[in-house]
Amino acid sequence: MDYRDFAKDLLKRKNQLSVAHETLKNEIEELEREKYSCKTASLNSVPVSGNGSSKYEDRLITIIALLDDCRFRLRVVERELKMIEQGFSGLNDYQTQLLEGFFIHETKGAAESLMSRFYKERSCLYADRNKALEAFTRSVYGIVLI
């Protein structure tokens, strides 16, 4: 098993993870507001006789379940973003820019852009990219190959 493939996938998802982090935080805020309004409505309503629950209580239970799910997904996203951050902490600026150019931004012609920016040959640039990816992989997973 080559953990460099996992590291590449993690780097490629960085932008999506950042967007998901903000989206989930907003979703949790909205659900919290909705939960508060359901609590207020259920406390102000007339007790229902019969089945033992009201539509407000049912909605409140649904919102609590949705909140738990959102919080779980937010923790997963935060964990992966922290892994990326820790992986970059062991790299120098040159290595970080290589990984960002090749994997995170995935711009067309990334090699040519990086070659002109750092005045490196293509073979040297790819060798440096592989070293940076290996260092990132070791920082995140502790191992490169099994």
N, C-alpha and C positions, 0 to 999 in steps of 0.2 A: 504494500500500500504506500503510495507516494503522497505525503501530506502537502507537498507543494501544490497539488491540484486543489486541495481544500483551501489553501491560502489564497490561490488565484480567485477561486469562487468567492471567498470572503471579501477580498479587495474589490471585485467587480460589483458586489452588492452594497458597498459603502454608501453611495449616494441614495440608493433606495432605502437603506436602513435609517439614514438621517431624516428622510422625508417621513418614513413610517413613525419615527420617534415623535416628531411634531404632531402628526395626525392622531396618534394614540393619546398623547397628552390632551389634545383638544377634545377628543371623544370622551375621555374620562371626565373632563370638566363639564361637558354637556350632560352626561349621564348623572353626575353629582347634582347638577341643577334640577334635572328631571326627577331625581329621587327625592329631593327636598320638596318639590311641588306635589309629588304623590303622597309624601308623608303628611303634608299640610292638608291635602284633600281628604285623606283617610281619617285624620284626626277630627276634622270638622264635619264629617258626614254622619248621618244618622245610622246607628247600628242596624245591620241587616239580619233579619231572622231567617232561618232556613238552612242554607248550605254552610254557614259559618264564615264566609269570607265575602269581601266586596270586590268590585272590579278594580278599585284603587289598590287594595292589598295584593291582588294578583299581579297588577302592573308593577308594584313595588318589588315584588319577588323577582319578576323578570328583569327589572333594572339592576337589582343586586347581582343576579347571575351574569348579566352583561358586563357589569363593572368588574367582577372577579376575572372574567375572561380577558377584558382589555388590560387589566393590571398584569396578568400573566404574560400576555403578548408583549407588553411594554418591557417587562423584566428580561424577556428573551432578546429583544432588540437592543436594550441597554447592555446586556452581556456581550453581544457580538460587537457592538461599537467599542466597548471597553477592550475587547481582544484586539481590535484593529489599532486602537490607541497604544496599547502596550507593545504591540508588534513594531509600531513606528518609533517607539521610544528608544529602541536599541539600534536605530539606523542614523546615519549622518544625513545632512540635507540633500546631498547628491543622490544617495540611495532612495530617499523618500520621494524625490522628484521623479526618479526613474520609475518607481512602482506606481506613482500617481499617473504618470503619462501613459504607461503601457496598460495598466489594469483598471484604474479607477475612472479616469476620464475617457479612455478608449477612443481617443481622437484618431481620425484617419490620418495617416502619415506621421504617427507619433515618433517613429524612429528618426525620420528626417528632421523633424522639429528638434528633438533632443540632440541629434548629431550636430546641428548647427549651433545650438545653445551651449553645448559643452565642448565643442571642437574635438569630437571623438569619431573614430571610424566605426562603421556599423558592427563589425565583429567585436570590437572592444566594448561597444555600448551593450551589445547583447550579453557578453560575458559579465559585465558589471551588473546588468539586470538580473542575471541568474544568481550571482553572488548576493545581491540585495534580497531577492526572493528567498534564498536559502536562509539568510539571516533573519528575515521576517518570520519565516516558517518556524525556525528554532525558537524565536521569542514567543510565538503564540502557542505552538504545540509541543515544544521541547524536543522534537524529533523531525527528521526529514523523510527518511525511508524506513520501512519495516521489511 
